[in-house]
Amino acid sequence: MSQTEVRTQLSKAFRLHGLSLHPEATRTILAAMEHSGQAAVNPAQVIDRLVEAVLRLPLNSCHVQRSEIESLVAEQLLSGTAAAAAAIAADSPWLQVFDAFDTAAPNFRYDRDSRKLAPAPALPRPTSGSESGAESRVQLMRQRYEFLLQRLMRAPGFADCDPLTVGVGGVTGGVSGVIGGSIGKSSGGALRTVEFAKASGPDKQLVVLGMLTRSAEPNRWFLEDPTGVMLLDVSRCRFNDGILAEGCHVLAEGCYRQSEASFLMLEAGLPPAERPTDTRAALGSLNTFGGPATTCARLDARLGERERSSHAHYLVFVSDLWLDDSGVMSKLSLMLTGYSDSPPTGLILCGDFLSPVGRHAPDRVEQLRTGLRRLQALIDSCKPVQQHSTVVLIPGPSDCPLSPLLPYPPLSEAVAGDLGQQQQQRGGGRVVLGSNPCRLQFCTQEIVVYRQQLCEKLCRQALSCPAEDDELSGHFVRTVLSQSHLSPLPLHVSPVLWNLDRTLRLCPLPDLLVLADSACRHFQLRHADCLCVNPGCFKESGFSFHVYLPRRREIQSSCIAD
């Protein structure tokens, strides 16, 4: 193949991915291929590997510069064949941990014109609430609404709605046509804004997407969206599945009565959750999860091949590991001893790391420091785990008393000591001090771990809560996934660092969501192709924990018998 043909093929390959090469970058690639002799042997294979590597780079624009391409040409693509690429993958850790406070965490906004996610300017890492202006707070609530709206536009009943002018398009069957209710099937409702609803008559039945809010007065609930707010009359409302709490966005069907200046809500439910594959098909291949790559891990063929060979790999999740409880430490030692022959790839330990008694002790910080030293000694005594397992420590709400804002930072080095300084060894062993929530990536799979008393908070703020305790976990999971957010609560109940609210989004939904909630019984449920689990409190659930098998995408419940 001539150099002109290689140049044409190179330019075409990059244009197919929305990229363009600077002339200097093109000349660098052609010269390297000519020097290595691969321009005549297998140029297509080299170009494909090059494009794949460039897509993982944190590019500043779609124009690829020479400085961004030189290291890839020299180190990855032209140093060997596919075996060299496999060797690079083999050297990387099986389990990657992404901190919520990483300044490289992707920040995106929804572009209504293109109906795509578009990169937003990187926001600074806030250290106090004073560093974020009022505009950040406004953008936070607007983006929560926008992300739900763009997803709702792809739901079967709302596919004909115009996202640029919500309220013009119709929705067949009202709320019931989308979330499975019975009211409004023949109403022929339409998706409208609050502003439009307040201008309509009492004989016009509408469906409105808005956020539930309430005043200090009892039984005064409101529905709010970017266009306005209106009082709700819930006396005749039928509530569908889920926990409809203050701060959650709901689909409300009813009519506005001008005489009473209120919206008579006849039926209300949560927006339908969307499968990750459907979200990816609509929004593209951008990496919204975390890490240096620009494309999502699900589309990485090399990682997919590596995942298919991960028969012996598994992850262990333990929640509420009380390090000041001798019985807990004894059971943990027994568990690590049992894994000596086949250590886990990842050992994810969630707080709170002190028992209820220790949390309120005057020397609680010293007790936590002592407990972490015991944990370090326990890990060091089990050499297989120390050498081959990635141990991730995720703090609970009581472990971060000086930072009540979400996301919670990792345990400080002053408390953890040398525990978080253990470097990754040849076999993969390391200790990582993770944030809360924490994002994990196993090959192509995305895993989110969140330790919070979320179910209890949702029920306390609920307008509608299921009465059956046995079904509460299902309603809990449905609520979180429908909101695509880990904290669908008002900011005065669950305060958030405004510039980091994006770290709480679930768009698209992960492969595995660990909702470590000690106030809720342990469960494992699958909804919208997302596996949601709760390991439960380690001691109070009979020393139970969860084992995740990535190869099979299954959870196994385990416990340590007496």
Secondary structure, 3 states (H helix, E strand, C coil): CCHHHHHHHHHHHHHCCCCEECHHHHHHHHHHHHHHCHHHHCHHHHHHHHHHHHHCCCCCCCEECHHHHHHHHHHHHCCCCHHHHHHHHHHCCCEEEECCCCCCCCCEEEECCCCEEEECCCCCCCCCHHHCCHHHHHHHHHHHHHHHHHHHCCCHHHCCCCCCCCCCCCCCCCCHHHHCCCCCCCCCCCEECHHHHHCCCCCCCEEEEEEEEECCCCCCEEEEECCEEEEEECCCCEECCCCEECCCEEEEEEEEECCCCEEEEEEEECCCCCCHHHHHHHHCCECCCCCCCCECHHHCHHHHHHHCCCCCCCEEEEECCCCCCHHHHHHHHHHHHHCCCCCCCEEEEECCCCCHHHHCCCCHHHHHHHHHHHHHHHHHHCHHHHHHCEEEEECCHHHCCCCCCECECCCCHHHHCCHHHCCCCCCCCEEEECCECEEEEECCEEEEEEECCHHHHHHHCEEECCCCHHHHHHHHHHHHHHHCECCCCCCCCCCECHHHHHHHECCCCCCEEEEECCCCCCEEEEECCEEEEECCECCCCCCEEEEEECCCCEEEEEECCC
